[in-house]
Amino acid sequence: MDAVARVRTLGAAFLDPWVVMDADDRVVEFDARYRSLFPRHQARRLGGSVCCQFLKLSVCADGVHLASRCLAAGGPVRYDEIEATLEGETLRLIASAAPIGPDDGPPDGVLILLRDVSDLADMQRKYREMLDRETRAGEALRQEITRKTKELMDTNMELNRVQKDLMRFKKGLFG
């Protein structure tokens, strides 16, 4: 069984969309979850398309695509929270790529798994913003408490001074 057929068989168990690219960065095989990432007019043209033709990955730069990076590395590569653009929409993906093929020869291609973590990344960003806001609010509260404490201490000192003045005045009157 060739490597692409093995991926097709195992691919049913994968949770993430997958695509197999050849050494020329062309789509050889993909699953239904990968196809569902794309609008219908693009999904029909995925087979044989070039990497980043429809889904532009930020790690694909200067003509070096994800599959090429994996083959150059000689083993699996993973990129966390990379930006991807699809029809003008920006996604955050975890992209994993691994060469596939015989153990004793050149790879037949590269298996790429994509996990959309856009919602998780947005949630983490919002959480960080909320945490920053709460930290600033906590610091402002600490400063207000410090200011009020100083104000109370100053008032207490003034009352003590007035009380001493009154005691001296009382002693002067009743002597």
Secondary structure, DSSP 8 states (H G I E B T S, - for coil): --HHHHHHHHHTT-SS-EEEE-TTSBEEEE-HHHHTTS-HHHHTT-TT-BTTSSEEETT-BTTB-HHHHHHHHTS-EEEEEEEEEETTEEEEEEEEEEEES-TTS--SEEEEEEEE-HHHHHHHHHHHHHHHHHHHHHHHHHHHHHHHHHHHHHHHHHHHHHHHHHHHHHHHHH-
